[in-house]
Amino acid sequence: MDEIIKEIYTEVKRRCMLPSNAYGIGAWDHHIELVYKIAIEICYEYGADHDIVALAALLHDIASVTDKSYTEEHHIIGAQIAEELLTPYHMSKEDIELIKKCILNHRGSRLVQKTTPEEICIADSDAMAHFYSVPSLLRMVYVEKNMSIDEGSEFVYNKLQRSYNKLSDKGKEIILPNYQAAKVLLLKKQ
């Protein structure tokens, strides 16, 4: 399985580096690889299968970096792309279906019941990544969205608050110190 993970890692990074990726290499450097690292670090705390989590984390946003027009439905299209990429490896149907389920249910904005430790781990890792990539969120609000300092810090704080609220209890426990630090950094003194 390590060889499959290595090849999928390479393929996802390759797609992130393509000029057609509207999100640029930052999608890899500041999100996908980060979600992958978080997921494999915490998977055992969740009782989740390492290999399933590693592959689902790498593939969770594959649709968005493949074609920006897929972004709104990237969880659905991403599950399809994952199946296409994984089928040639002759993985079990059950493993591929679980990876697809993790991708389908990773979005915090789509509040669906997560029934496996792997799904919870991937959804939590996706939300937790925001707390480790605050500089890229700040760049987005100040450079891409051209917000004022106060608007930008409020926007980022609200995004982190939404991400925190979507976490499982275990995820909240893990990320709480980062959430508290973000509050101190982003909120004006009253």
Protein Blocks (a to p, Z undefined) as FASTA:
>chain_A
ZZmmmmmmmmmmmmmmpmklmnojmlmmmmmmmmmmmmmmmmmmnopafklmmmmmmmmm
mmmmmomklmmmmmmmmmmmmmmmmmmnopafklmmmmmmmmmmmpmklccddfbfklmm
mmmmmmmmmmmmmmmmmmmmmmmnopafklmmmmmmmmmmmmmmmpcfklmmmmmmmmmm
mmmmmpccZZ
